[in-house]
Amino acid sequence: MIYPEAYIDYLAHFNGTKDYFECHEVLEEYWKDYEPGVRDSVWVVLIQLAVSIYHYRRGNIAGAAKLLKSSQRKWPKRKEELEKLGLDGKEIEKLFIRLNGNYQEHIPYQAIHLPIKERILEEKVKERCQEWKTDYKKCDDINDYYLINKHRLRDRSSVIQERLDNLSDKNKPLY
């Protein structure tokens, strides 16, 4: 199977750099190009899972739980597709259960790894981690200020402009 580069990057960030915010960024861009507007896309399941864990690490349990529930609702419809993308469906189901329990019990964040069952995909992800000079399946520094607050530290001017453009388009007459 040929895997999208954005997906390999997503997995390398998830299992390597632990930059869950960047997981969201690379896969959201791909999703918007590949399946724009499909809110229950397999890519949305993965994006919401990463953002849930981003919130979890930041201590935003309410936000983490909300996004996990949303991802989990889409999961049954996309399970087979995720397995075709080289992930272990049974282990992901266990991950959803474990995260739900962690959120409810307010168990502190710990490194999460997505279960890759396809050997070729795992090798590609490991290669990407090597390119980025990061360890595959490392345990991250839970006090890394940059990773915890990345959404606040990035340049949001393009996001703000896109929202303004969309708002402007909605207010234009249809004729």
C-alpha positions as CSV (number, residue, x, y, z in Angstrom):
1,M,0.0,0.0,0.0
2,I,1.1,3.5,-0.7
3,Y,0.6,5.7,2.3
4,P,0.1,9.5,2.1
5,E,3.2,11.4,3.2
6,A,1.0,13.5,5.5
7,Y,-0.1,10.3,7.2
8,I,3.5,9.1,7.7
9,D,4.3,12.5,9.1
10,Y,1.3,12.3,11.4
11,L,2.4,8.9,12.8
12,A,6.0,10.1,13.1
13,H,4.8,13.0,15.2
14,F,2.4,10.9,17.2
15,N,4.9,8.1,18.0
16,G,8.1,10.0,17.7
17,T,8.2,13.8,18.4
18,K,5.0,13.6,20.5
19,D,3.9,16.8,18.9
20,Y,0.2,16.1,18.9
21,F,-0.6,19.6,17.7
22,E,1.6,19.1,14.6
23,C,-0.3,15.8,14.1
24,H,-3.4,17.9,13.8
25,E,-1.8,20.4,11.5
26,V,-0.3,18.0,8.9
27,L,-3.4,15.7,8.7
28,E,-5.9,18.6,8.7
29,E,-4.2,20.1,5.7
30,Y,-4.3,16.7,3.9
31,W,-7.9,16.1,4.9
32,K,-9.0,19.5,3.5
33,D,-7.3,18.7,0.2
34,Y,-8.4,15.0,0.0
35,E,-11.9,15.0,1.6
36,P,-13.0,18.5,2.3
37,G,-16.1,18.8,4.4
38,V,-16.4,15.1,5.2
39,R,-16.7,15.4,9.0
40,D,-16.6,11.7,9.7
41,S,-13.6,11.0,7.5
42,V,-10.9,8.6,8.8
43,W,-8.6,11.6,8.8
44,V,-10.9,13.4,11.2
45,V,-10.9,10.4,13.6
46,L,-7.1,10.6,13.7
47,I,-7.0,14.4,14.0
48,Q,-9.5,14.5,16.9
49,L,-7.6,11.7,18.6
50,A,-4.3,13.7,18.4
51,V,-6.0,16.9,19.6
52,S,-7.6,15.1,22.5
53,I,-4.2,13.9,23.6
54,Y,-2.8,17.4,23.1
55,H,-5.5,18.7,25.5
56,Y,-4.8,15.8,27.9
57,R,-1.1,16.6,28.2
58,R,-2.1,20.3,28.8
59,G,-4.4,19.3,31.6
60,N,-7.6,20.3,29.7
61,I,-9.5,17.1,30.6
62,A,-12.9,18.5,29.5
63,G,-11.5,19.4,26.1
64,A,-9.7,16.1,25.8
65,A,-12.8,14.1,26.7
66,K,-15.0,16.0,24.3
67,L,-12.7,15.4,21.3
68,L,-12.1,11.8,22.3
69,K,-15.9,11.2,22.4
70,S,-16.2,12.8,18.9
71,S,-13.4,10.6,17.5
72,Q,-14.8,7.5,19.2
73,R,-18.3,8.1,17.7
74,K,-16.8,8.1,14.2
75,W,-14.6,5.1,15.0
76,P,-17.0,2.2,14.2
77,K,-17.7,3.5,10.7
78,R,-14.0,4.0,10.0
79,K,-12.4,1.0,11.8
80,E,-11.9,-1.1,8.7
81,E,-10.5,1.9,6.9
82,L,-8.0,2.6,9.7
83,E,-7.0,-1.1,9.6
84,K,-6.3,-0.8,5.9
85,L,-4.1,2.2,6.8
86,G,-1.9,-0.2,8.8
87,L,-3.3,0.4,12.3
88,D,-4.3,-2.3,14.8
89,G,-8.1,-1.8,15.3
90,K,-8.4,-3.9,18.5
91,E,-5.5,-2.0,20.1
92,I,-7.0,1.4,19.1
93,E,-10.3,0.3,20.8
94,K,-8.3,-0.5,23.9
95,L,-6.7,2.9,23.6
96,F,-10.1,4.7,23.5
97,I,-11.2,2.8,26.6
98,R,-7.9,3.5,28.5
99,L,-8.0,7.2,27.6
100,N,-11.7,7.5,28.6
101,G,-10.7,6.0,32.0
102,N,-7.7,8.2,32.4
103,Y,-9.8,11.3,31.7
104,Q,-12.5,10.3,34.1
105,E,-10.0,9.4,36.8
106,H,-7.9,12.5,36.1
107,I,-4.8,10.3,35.7
108,P,-1.9,12.4,34.6
109,Y,-0.8,12.3,31.0
110,Q,1.7,9.7,29.9
111,A,3.1,9.1,26.4
112,I,0.7,7.5,24.0
113,H,1.7,5.4,20.9
114,L,-0.6,4.5,18.0
115,P,-0.5,0.7,17.4
116,I,0.9,0.1,13.9
117,K,0.4,-3.4,12.7
118,E,1.8,-3.1,9.2
119,R,5.5,-3.7,9.2
120,I,6.2,-1.6,6.1
121,L,4.3,1.4,7.5
122,E,6.2,1.1,10.8
123,E,9.5,1.1,9.0
124,K,8.5,4.2,7.0
125,V,7.5,5.9,10.3
126,K,10.8,4.9,11.9
127,E,12.7,6.3,8.9
128,R,10.9,9.6,9.2
129,C,11.8,9.8,12.9
130,Q,15.4,9.2,12.0
131,E,15.2,12.0,9.4
132,W,13.9,14.2,12.1
133,K,16.5,13.0,14.6
134,T,13.9,11.8,17.1
135,D,13.4,8.5,18.8
136,Y,10.6,6.3,17.7
137,K,8.2,5.5,20.6
138,K,10.0,7.8,22.9
139,C,8.6,9.0,26.2
140,D,8.2,12.7,26.0
141,D,9.0,15.4,28.4
142,I,5.7,16.3,30.0
143,N,7.0,19.7,30.9
144,D,8.1,20.7,27.4
145,Y,6.7,24.2,27.3
146,Y,6.8,24.4,23.5
147,L,4.8,21.2,23.0
148,I,2.3,22.0,25.7
149,N,1.6,25.5,24.4
150,K,2.2,25.2,20.7
151,H,-1.2,26.5,19.8
152,R,-0.5,29.7,21.6
153,L,3.0,30.2,20.2
154,R,2.3,29.8,16.5
155,D,1.6,32.5,13.9
156,R,-2.1,32.4,13.5
157,S,-2.4,35.3,10.9
158,S,-3.3,32.9,8.0
159,V,-5.9,31.1,10.1
160,I,-7.5,34.4,11.1
161,Q,-7.4,35.6,7.5
162,E,-9.1,32.4,6.3
163,R,-11.9,32.8,8.9
164,L,-12.4,36.4,7.9
165,D,-12.5,35.4,4.2
166,N,-15.1,32.7,4.9
167,L,-17.2,35.1,7.0
168,S,-17.0,37.6,4.1
169,D,-18.1,35.0,1.6
170,K,-21.1,34.0,3.8
171,N,-22.2,37.7,3.9
172,K,-22.1,38.1,0.1
173,P,-25.4,38.1,-1.8
174,L,-26.1,34.9,-3.7
175,Y,-27.1,36.6,-7.0
